[in-house]
Amino acid sequence: MTTDATSSPDRPRRRDAEANRTRILQAAHTLLITDPNASMDDLAQAAGVVRRTLYAHFPTRDALITGLGDKAAADILEALSHTDRTTVEPAVALADFSLTIWTAGDQYRLLISLAESEYGTARLRDLLGPIRAQGFDLLARARDTGRFATHLPLEVLSDALQALTLSLLRSVNDGLWTDSGDRAARAILIAAGLPGADADAAIEQAKLTRT
């Protein structure tokens, strides 16, 4: 006699476990942005679960931090995958890339907070590698149009633009400013060598393609 999988008593338990894991990750994400040194007790309380439940999913703090970092990076890549920028004019594609990064700012701000505590800048750089590669390719395409400055080697400029993006996001962490993404994208495009008026036009065109 076979048992219908939908009636298995294990299924509700699995659903509860998945719901608890999701709740823990969401609570940890919110808490660690503002308090990267929060304890496991703090995290359990924020998630509304007992310590035993927290440790059942994440046996150590490092396991939780690693899970959060991996998920944040994956979420950023997923957000970037929504647009095919290979068919878009390079300046507009780079503007869209910057705007998309800004909309994924919560994930970035979490990674910044973790990097400033126990996560480490080297680990952060590894996580951001695939994202940096996309930005590098877009910047290379943009330079081929002749509209962008060539005063820095491409690799150096690409790293500098990512550092600028992280700095702008960190300023949000520190409560120094807020931005919808337009000013941040403008700063990136101008730093890449595009004149201000052209940067503004590229941003407006990118916003039209996103609606």
N, C-alpha and C positions, 0 to 999 in steps of 0.2 A: 504494500500500500504506500503510495507517495503522498507527501505533504505539500500543500500549496505554499509556495514561498511567501506569498503575500500574507499568510496567516501565521507565519513563523513567530514564536514568542521572542526570538532574537532581534527581529526587525525593529520593534519599538525601542529596545535597548540601544540598538545601533543609532537610531534616529536621535535618541536622547544624548548619546555620546557625541555625535556630530554637532548637535546643537550646543552642547557644553564647550566643545573645542572652538567653535565659531565665536561663542560669547567670550571666551577667554582671550582669543586673539584680538577681537574688537576692543575689549576693555584695555588690554595691554597696549594696543596701538594708541589709544587716546591718552592713557596715563603716561606712557613713556615719552611722548612728545614733549610734555611739560616737566616730567620728572624722570629722567633716564636712570636714576639710581633707586627707583622704587623697589621695595623688597617683594619677595614672593607672597608674603602675607598681604601687602598692599594690593598686589595684583589679584589675589583670590577675592579680596573684599570688593574690589572694583568690578569684578566679573560676577559677583553674587554667588560664588561657589565655595565649598569648603576646601581646605588645603589638600585633602586626600584626592579630591577630584582634579585639582590643578596638577598635582604631581603624577596622577595617572596618565595625563596627556603629555606633560612636559616634566620629566624626571629631574631636570636641573634647570637653573636659570639660563645657562648657556644654550640649552636645547630650545627654550622659549625664544630667546633673542635670535638664534639662528633661524627658527621658523618664521619669525616676524620679518627679519631681513630678507629672506628668500621670497616671502609672499609680497613684500613691498616692491621689490625689484620686478617680480613677475607681473604685478598689477600695472607698473609703469610701462613695461613692454607690451602688455595687452592693450593699454590705452593708445600707445603709438601705432599699433597694428590696424587701427580702425580706418586709416587713410592710406591710400596708395600714392605716395609722394613722388614716385618715379615718373608719373605722367604730368606733374605740376611744374610750372616755371620755377627754377631753383630758388630765387629769392622768396617767392611765396611759399615754397615747400619748407624752407628754413624758418620762415615766420610761423607756419603751422606747427612745425616741430617744437618751437619754443613755447607757443601757446599751449600745446598739448602737455608739455612738461609741466607748465605752471598749473594746469588743471589737475595734474597728478601730484600737486605739491604736498598734500598730506603724507603721501608715502615717502617723498623726498625728505620732508621735515623729520619724519620718524628716523630715517636712515642717518640724517645729520646728528640727531640727538644721540643715537646709539653709537655713532662713530666717535662722538666727543666723550663717551663714557668707556665701556669695556669693549665695544665692537672693534674699534681701531680703524684708522684711515686706510691701511692696506686692504683690509677686508672690504671696506666700502668701495675702494677702487675696483676690486675684483667684481663686486656685484654690479657696478655701473658700467663694466666693460662692454657688454652688448649694446647698451644705450649710447655710450660714447662712440661706438663703431658706426651706429646709424647717423649720429651727428657729423662724424668725420666725412662719411660718404656724401652727405648733403652739402657740406662745406666745400668739398672738392668739386662737386657739380657746379656750385655757385661761382667758384673761382673761374671755372672754364668759360663763363659768360663774359668775363672781363669787367664785371661791374663791382667786384670786391677787391679790396686792397691785397697786396702781396708782400707787405713789408716784413711779415713773419713766416717762417716755415709752417707748412700746413699742420704738421703734428703739434707744433708749439701753440699755434693759434687755437686748434681744436681743444687742447687741454686747458688753455686760458679761458675759453668760452664756457667750458663746463665748470671751472672754478668760479667764474663770475655768476653763473646760474646758482650754484650752491651758496655763494655769498648772499645773493639776493633772497634766496629762500631762508637762509639763516637769519636774515634781518627781520623776516616775518616771525620766526621763532622768538626773537628777542623783543618783539613788539615795536620795532622801529618804524614799520610802515605796513600798509596793505596795498594790494594791487590786483586788478582783475586779470592781469597777464599782459596787457598792452604795453605798459611801460617797461616791463622786464624784457619782452620780445624786442622792443625798440632798442634797448640797451645792448642786447645781444647782436642785433643786426648792425648797429653802428660800430660796435667793437670789432665786428667782422670786416668792417670797411665800407659798408653801404652808406651813402649819404642819407641824412635824416629824412628828407622828403621822400626818397625812394623807399626807406624803411617803413614810413607811415603808410605808403601806398601798398606795399607788400603785405603789411599786417591787415589792412582793410580788405584786401582781396582774399587773404587766408580766412578771415572771419566769414566772408560770404560763402566760401566753399564748405565751411563747417556747419552752416545752417541748413 
